[in-house]
Amino acid sequence: MYVAPINIDLLFSEAEKETLYIKLIEQLNKDFNLANEGVDFPLSISPEELKIQLHEKIYRLIQYKFAEYLNLLYIIDVSEEQIKQLDGSDLVILAEEVSFLILKREWQKVWFRNKYR
């Protein structure tokens, strides 16, 4: 049964335990590219570095390319309800929370694809 991780570190731990971390990176790269927000996270990237780079990318999108940011959330299929619940008063914290929601949704896709294919 799928259980959503409660934080980024547990998500990465679960992905590595199930040997799906590389699939998670591939899914991120695929969806970012579908949104025309080209990223190329190397498959060898460490979880800590991925967390930092994703956070920076989301922060820049929120600050400078808001329409593209919304498009990315739509393509990844991040819950609008979850986004609305976030406090947007601090952009750094907001970008961190959105990064986690993105990772959670991408992990859910990878997990289900692995489990049911």
C-alpha positions as CSV (number, residue, x, y, z in Angstrom):
1,M,0.0,0.0,0.0
2,Y,1.2,3.5,-0.9
3,V,2.0,5.7,2.1
4,A,3.0,9.3,1.3
5,P,6.3,10.3,3.0
6,I,6.0,13.0,5.6
7,N,9.3,14.7,4.7
8,I,11.9,14.9,2.0
9,D,14.5,12.8,3.8
10,L,12.0,9.9,4.3
11,L,11.0,10.2,0.7
12,F,14.6,9.8,-0.5
13,S,15.2,7.0,2.0
14,E,12.1,5.1,0.7
15,A,13.2,5.7,-2.9
16,E,16.6,4.4,-2.3
17,K,15.3,1.4,-0.3
18,E,13.1,0.4,-3.2
19,T,15.9,1.1,-5.6
20,L,13.7,3.7,-7.4
21,Y,15.8,6.8,-6.7
22,I,17.1,6.9,-10.3
23,K,13.5,6.5,-11.6
24,L,12.5,9.5,-9.4
25,I,15.2,11.6,-11.0
26,E,14.2,10.5,-14.5
27,Q,10.5,11.4,-13.7
28,L,11.6,14.8,-12.5
29,N,13.6,15.5,-15.6
30,K,10.8,14.2,-17.9
31,D,8.1,16.4,-16.3
32,F,10.3,19.5,-16.1
33,N,11.1,19.1,-19.8
34,L,7.4,18.6,-20.7
35,A,6.8,22.0,-19.0
36,N,9.6,23.5,-21.1
37,E,11.6,24.2,-17.9
38,G,14.6,22.1,-18.9
39,V,16.5,20.6,-16.1
40,D,18.9,17.8,-16.3
41,F,19.5,16.4,-12.9
42,P,22.3,13.9,-13.4
43,L,21.3,10.3,-12.4
44,S,24.3,10.3,-10.0
45,I,23.1,13.4,-8.1
46,S,23.0,12.9,-4.3
47,P,19.6,13.3,-2.5
48,E,21.0,16.3,-0.7
49,E,22.2,18.0,-3.9
50,L,18.9,17.2,-5.6
51,K,17.0,18.8,-2.8
52,I,19.1,22.0,-3.0
53,Q,18.9,22.2,-6.8
54,L,15.2,21.6,-7.0
55,H,14.6,24.2,-4.2
56,E,16.7,26.8,-6.2
57,K,14.8,26.0,-9.4
58,I,11.4,26.4,-7.8
59,Y,12.4,29.6,-6.0
60,R,13.6,31.1,-9.3
61,L,10.4,30.0,-11.1
62,I,8.1,31.5,-8.4
63,Q,10.1,34.8,-8.3
64,Y,10.7,35.3,-12.1
65,K,8.5,33.0,-14.1
66,F,5.3,32.6,-12.3
67,A,3.2,31.4,-15.3
68,E,5.8,28.8,-16.1
69,Y,5.8,27.7,-12.4
70,L,2.0,27.2,-12.5
71,N,2.3,25.3,-15.7
72,L,4.9,23.0,-14.1
73,L,2.6,22.3,-11.2
74,Y,-0.2,21.5,-13.6
75,I,2.0,19.1,-15.7
76,I,3.4,17.4,-12.6
77,D,-0.2,17.3,-11.2
78,V,0.5,18.8,-7.8
79,S,-2.7,19.1,-5.8
80,E,-4.1,22.7,-6.1
81,E,-5.6,22.2,-2.6
82,Q,-2.2,21.5,-1.1
83,I,-0.7,24.5,-2.8
84,K,-3.5,26.8,-1.5
85,Q,-2.8,25.6,2.1
86,L,0.8,26.9,2.0
87,D,1.8,30.2,3.5
88,G,3.3,32.3,0.7
89,S,4.7,35.1,2.9
90,D,8.3,33.7,2.8
91,L,9.4,32.7,-0.7
92,V,12.3,30.6,0.5
93,I,10.1,28.5,2.7
94,L,7.3,28.4,0.1
95,A,9.8,27.1,-2.5
96,E,11.0,24.4,-0.1
97,E,7.4,23.3,0.6
98,V,6.5,23.2,-3.1
99,S,9.7,21.3,-3.8
100,F,8.5,18.6,-1.3
101,L,5.0,18.5,-2.9
102,I,6.6,18.1,-6.3
103,L,8.9,15.3,-5.1
104,K,5.9,13.6,-3.3
105,R,3.8,13.6,-6.4
106,E,6.7,12.4,-8.6
107,W,7.5,9.7,-6.1
108,Q,3.8,8.6,-6.1
109,K,4.0,8.2,-9.9
110,V,7.2,6.2,-9.8
111,W,6.0,4.0,-7.0
112,F,2.7,3.1,-8.6
113,R,4.3,2.5,-12.0
114,N,6.8,0.2,-10.4
115,K,4.2,-1.6,-8.3
116,Y,1.6,-2.1,-11.0
117,R,3.5,-2.7,-14.2
